[in-house]
Amino acid sequence: MTLAKEKMDKEPQNPVVRAFNNAIVQPLRESRSEMKKVVWPSRQEVIRLTIVVVVLSAIISAVLFLADSLFTWLLLQLQNLVQ
């Protein structure tokens, strides 16, 4: 109970200052504390995962290219049949 009262005593009484603290300062403090909790990957992990993303992107691109080429060829064959 005493801690809550001390905290209220420390808060600014001016509503403009209090609004500024609640709107700008408090989110920045919370973001800073959350960033301290982040466990960043090591350099090897970043390199390995980047390679995985590039390889998978290349494979998916190749599959989409082949599918697009196949459907284009099929469409041309159908158009030639109709004419």
VEXPAVEX-285372 format. One line per field, with one value per residue: residue in one letter; residue number from 1; x, y, z of N, C-alpha, C, O in turn. Coordinates in pm, whole numbers, padded with zeros to 5 digits. Each point is the difference from the previous one (the first is absolute). Layout:
REM residues N
rest = (A | ...)
nr = (NUM | ...)
nx = (X | ...)
ny = (Y | ...)
nz = (Z | ...)
cax = (X | ...)
cay = (Y | ...)
caz = (Z | ...)
cx = (X | ...)
cy = (Y | ...)
cz = (Z | ...)
ox = (X | ...)
oy = (Y | ...)
oz = (Z | ...)
REM end
This chain:
REM residues 83
rest = (M | T | L | A | K | E | K | M | D | K | E | P | Q | N | P | V | V | R | A | F | N | N | A | I | V | Q | P | L | R | E | S | R | S | E | M | K | K | V | V | W | P | S | R | Q | E | V | I | R | L | T | I | V | V | V | V | L | S | A | I | I | S | A | V | L | F | L | A | D | S | L | F | T | W | L | L | L | Q | L | Q | N | L | V | Q)
nr = (1 | 2 | 3 | 4 | 5 | 6 | 7 | 8 | 9 | 10 | 11 | 12 | 13 | 14 | 15 | 16 | 17 | 18 | 19 | 20 | 21 | 22 | 23 | 24 | 25 | 26 | 27 | 28 | 29 | 30 | 31 | 32 | 33 | 34 | 35 | 36 | 37 | 38 | 39 | 40 | 41 | 42 | 43 | 44 | 45 | 46 | 47 | 48 | 49 | 50 | 51 | 52 | 53 | 54 | 55 | 56 | 57 | 58 | 59 | 60 | 61 | 62 | 63 | 64 | 65 | 66 | 67 | 68 | 69 | 70 | 71 | 72 | 73 | 74 | 75 | 76 | 77 | 78 | 79 | 80 | 81 | 82 | 83)
nx = (00083 | 00142 | 00018 | -00170 | 00007 | 00129 | -00093 | -00145 | 00105 | 00047 | -00189 | 00062 | 00057 | 00207 | -00194 | 00059 | 00046 | -00174 | -00105 | 00094 | -00034 | -00197 | 00006 | 00099 | -00042 | -00210 | -00120 | 00030 | -00124 | -00212 | -00027 | 00006 | -00185 | -00152 | 00033 | -00076 | -00220 | 00022 | -00115 | 00178 | -00097 | 00035 | 00213 | 00089 | -00050 | 00119 | 00206 | 00030 | -00026 | 00192 | 00163 | -00023 | 00052 | 00217 | 00095 | -00036 | 00129 | 00207 | 00023 | -00006 | 00194 | 00155 | -00020 | 00064 | 00221 | 00086 | -00023 | 00142 | 00201 | 00012 | -00001 | 00206 | 00150 | -00020 | 00086 | 00220 | 00067 | -00018 | 00165 | 00182 | -00020 | 00037 | 00215)
ny = (-00118 | -00105 | -00222 | -00122 | -00048 | -00173 | -00202 | -00067 | -00093 | -00217 | -00113 | -00004 | 00187 | 00058 | 00113 | 00214 | 00096 | 00060 | 00189 | 00191 | 00059 | 00101 | 00221 | 00132 | 00138 | 00050 | 00122 | 00220 | 00104 | 00057 | 00187 | 00195 | 00061 | 00103 | 00219 | 00102 | 00031 | 00186 | -00173 | 00129 | 00020 | -00223 | 00051 | -00127 | 00068 | 00170 | -00039 | -00088 | 00133 | 00109 | -00109 | -00019 | 00179 | 00033 | -00121 | 00048 | 00166 | -00058 | -00087 | 00129 | 00102 | -00121 | -00023 | 00169 | 00007 | -00138 | 00060 | 00150 | -00075 | -00098 | 00123 | 00073 | -00131 | -00029 | 00164 | -00003 | -00131 | 00083 | 00136 | -00109 | -00063 | 00160 | 00048)
nz = (00000 | 00137 | -00031 | 00079 | 00219 | 00069 | -00026 | 00155 | 00176 | -00041 | 00046 | -00216 | 00109 | -00064 | -00006 | 00021 | 00198 | 00127 | -00057 | 00074 | 00215 | 00046 | -00041 | 00151 | 00168 | 00056 | -00147 | 00030 | 00154 | -00051 | -00121 | 00110 | 00111 | -00130 | -00036 | 00185 | -00043 | -00122 | -00086 | 00044 | -00203 | 00016 | 00049 | 00165 | 00208 | 00084 | 00077 | 00205 | 00177 | 00045 | 00110 | 00222 | 00123 | 00047 | 00164 | 00216 | 00075 | 00064 | 00205 | 00183 | 00047 | 00105 | 00221 | 00134 | 00043 | 00155 | 00214 | 00083 | 00064 | 00202 | 00187 | 00047 | 00103 | 00224 | 00124 | 00036 | 00168 | 00208 | 00068 | 00069 | 00215 | 00152 | 00031)
cax = (-00083 | 00089 | 00066 | -00095 | -00014 | 00124 | -00001 | -00095 | 00062 | 00104 | -00062 | -00025 | -00138 | -00046 | -00061 | 00070 | 00122 | -00044 | -00042 | 00123 | 00067 | -00077 | -00010 | 00129 | 00111 | -00027 | 00024 | 00142 | 00061 | -00040 | 00071 | 00140 | 00010 | -00024 | 00117 | 00104 | -00035 | 00014 | 00118 | 00037 | 00069 | 00144 | 00035 | -00015 | -00142 | -00051 | 00050 | -00065 | -00141 | -00006 | 00022 | -00123 | -00102 | 00036 | -00016 | -00143 | -00057 | 00039 | -00076 | -00139 | -00001 | 00014 | -00127 | -00100 | 00036 | -00037 | -00146 | -00045 | 00036 | -00088 | -00134 | 00007 | 00007 | -00132 | -00093 | 00031 | -00047 | -00147 | -00034 | 00028 | -00105 | -00124 | 00012)
cay = (00118 | 00116 | 00016 | 00062 | 00140 | 00068 | 00012 | 00105 | 00127 | 00032 | 00034 | 00144 | 00039 | 00072 | -00096 | 00000 | -00079 | -00138 | -00051 | -00017 | -00120 | -00119 | -00019 | -00008 | -00052 | -00136 | -00102 | -00010 | -00077 | -00140 | -00055 | -00019 | -00116 | -00120 | -00025 | -00060 | -00140 | -00072 | -00084 | 00017 | -00118 | 00015 | 00027 | -00124 | -00024 | 00094 | -00043 | -00127 | 00023 | 00077 | -00096 | -00079 | 00084 | 00022 | -00126 | -00028 | 00096 | -00042 | -00121 | 00039 | 00077 | -00095 | -00074 | 00090 | 00022 | -00120 | -00007 | 00107 | -00041 | -00109 | 00053 | 00081 | -00095 | -00063 | 00099 | 00015 | -00122 | 00009 | 00103 | -00056 | -00098 | 00072 | 00067)
caz = (00000 | 00008 | -00129 | -00093 | 00037 | -00040 | -00145 | -00035 | 00037 | -00098 | -00128 | -00014 | 00023 | -00117 | -00092 | -00129 | 00020 | 00022 | -00130 | -00078 | 00052 | -00034 | -00145 | -00069 | 00081 | 00049 | -00105 | -00028 | 00110 | -00014 | -00115 | 00038 | 00089 | -00079 | -00084 | 00084 | 00020 | -00126 | -00018 | -00139 | -00053 | -00024 | -00140 | -00076 | -00018 | -00100 | -00131 | -00035 | -00030 | -00124 | -00109 | -00011 | -00063 | -00141 | -00072 | -00012 | -00094 | -00135 | -00034 | -00024 | -00126 | -00110 | -00011 | -00057 | -00140 | -00076 | -00006 | -00091 | -00136 | -00037 | -00026 | -00121 | -00111 | -00013 | -00053 | -00143 | -00069 | -00008 | -00098 | -00132 | -00030 | -00030 | -00130)
cx = (00088 | 00068 | -00092 | -00017 | 00125 | 00004 | -00094 | 00056 | 00105 | -00059 | -00027 | -00149 | -00060 | -00059 | 00070 | 00125 | -00036 | -00042 | 00121 | 00072 | -00073 | 00001 | 00135 | 00106 | -00022 | 00016 | 00148 | 00073 | -00034 | 00071 | 00146 | 00016 | -00025 | 00121 | 00115 | -00025 | 00024 | 00130 | 00032 | 00073 | 00148 | 00024 | -00018 | -00147 | -00059 | 00043 | -00072 | -00146 | -00018 | 00018 | -00126 | -00109 | 00029 | -00023 | -00148 | -00068 | 00033 | -00079 | -00145 | -00013 | 00009 | -00130 | -00108 | 00029 | -00041 | -00151 | -00055 | 00031 | -00090 | -00140 | -00003 | 00002 | -00136 | -00103 | 00023 | -00048 | -00152 | -00043 | 00024 | -00105 | -00128 | 00006 | 00000)
cy = (00125 | 00024 | 00068 | 00148 | 00080 | 00020 | 00111 | 00138 | 00042 | 00040 | 00149 | 00032 | 00070 | -00100 | -00006 | -00085 | -00147 | -00063 | -00025 | -00127 | -00126 | -00028 | -00025 | -00070 | -00145 | -00106 | -00015 | -00080 | -00148 | -00066 | -00029 | -00122 | -00130 | -00033 | -00062 | -00149 | -00085 | -00080 | 00003 | -00123 | 00029 | 00024 | -00124 | -00032 | 00090 | -00043 | -00127 | 00023 | 00084 | -00091 | -00084 | 00080 | 00020 | -00128 | -00032 | 00097 | -00038 | -00123 | 00036 | 00080 | -00093 | -00078 | 00088 | 00029 | -00119 | -00013 | 00104 | -00037 | -00111 | 00051 | 00088 | -00090 | -00068 | 00096 | 00021 | -00122 | 00001 | 00103 | -00050 | -00103 | 00068 | 00063 | -00097)
cz = (00000 | -00134 | -00101 | 00030 | -00040 | -00151 | -00044 | 00035 | -00102 | -00135 | -00008 | 00014 | -00122 | -00100 | -00136 | 00011 | 00017 | -00133 | -00089 | 00043 | -00042 | -00150 | -00066 | 00083 | 00041 | -00110 | -00035 | 00107 | -00012 | -00117 | 00034 | 00090 | -00076 | -00088 | 00080 | 00020 | -00125 | -00001 | -00149 | -00049 | -00022 | -00149 | -00087 | -00025 | -00107 | -00139 | -00046 | -00040 | -00127 | -00120 | -00022 | -00072 | -00149 | -00080 | -00019 | -00096 | -00143 | -00044 | -00032 | -00128 | -00119 | -00021 | -00062 | -00147 | -00086 | -00013 | -00097 | -00145 | -00050 | -00035 | -00124 | -00123 | -00023 | -00059 | -00150 | -00080 | -00015 | -00103 | -00142 | -00039 | -00043 | -00138 | -00107)
ox = (-00033 | 00019 | 00044 | -00010 | -00011 | 00046 | 00031 | -00027 | 00020 | 00066 | -00040 | -00085 | -00121 | 00069 | 00000 | 00029 | 00068 | 00032 | 00004 | 00045 | 00063 | -00002 | 00007 | 00063 | 00091 | 00065 | 00045 | 00088 | 00086 | 00042 | 00055 | 00094 | 00062 | 00032 | 00082 | 00094 | -00001 | 00106 | -00071 | 00076 | 00042 | -00090 | -00049 | -00036 | -00080 | -00080 | -00043 | -00046 | -00098 | -00070 | -00039 | -00068 | -00091 | -00054 | -00043 | -00089 | -00085 | -00043 | -00055 | -00097 | -00071 | -00042 | -00074 | -00094 | -00056 | -00050 | -00090 | -00083 | -00042 | -00055 | -00100 | -00070 | -00045 | -00082 | -00096 | -00050 | -00052 | -00096 | -00077 | -00034 | -00070 | -00101 | 00009)
oy = (00100 | 00115 | 00085 | 00082 | 00112 | 00103 | 00077 | 00098 | 00120 | 00070 | 00062 | -00076 | 00001 | -00094 | -00105 | -00080 | -00087 | -00116 | -00101 | -00078 | -00099 | -00116 | -00073 | -00094 | -00082 | -00102 | -00111 | -00081 | -00086 | -00116 | -00103 | -00078 | -00102 | -00117 | -00073 | -00075 | -00123 | 00049 | -00060 | -00060 | 00115 | -00014 | 00009 | -00045 | -00044 | 00001 | -00009 | -00054 | -00018 | 00015 | -00025 | -00053 | -00008 | 00006 | -00036 | -00040 | 00012 | -00008 | -00048 | -00016 | 00020 | -00020 | -00044 | 00009 | 00017 | -00034 | -00030 | 00021 | 00001 | -00038 | 00001 | 00026 | -00013 | -00040 | 00010 | 00014 | -00039 | -00023 | 00032 | -00012 | -00048 | 00002 | 00038)
oz = (-00065 | -00040 | -00077 | -00091 | -00048 | -00048 | -00091 | -00068 | -00022 | -00077 | 00099 | -00046 | -00019 | -00038 | -00065 | -00090 | -00053 | -00026 | -00071 | -00083 | -00039 | -00041 | -00099 | -00048 | -00010 | 00025 | -00028 | -00030 | 00019 | 00010 | -00038 | -00016 | 00031 | -00018 | -00056 | 00029 | 00008 | 00040 | -00080 | 00076 | -00016 | -00082 | -00112 | -00109 | -00083 | -00093 | -00115 | -00100 | -00072 | -00100 | -00114 | -00088 | -00082 | -00111 | -00109 | -00075 | -00088 | -00115 | -00100 | -00074 | -00099 | -00114 | -00088 | -00080 | -00107 | -00107 | -00078 | -00088 | -00116 | -00103 | -00073 | -00098 | -00114 | -00083 | -00076 | -00111 | -00104 | -00074 | -00090 | -00118 | -00089 | -00071 | -00117)
REM end
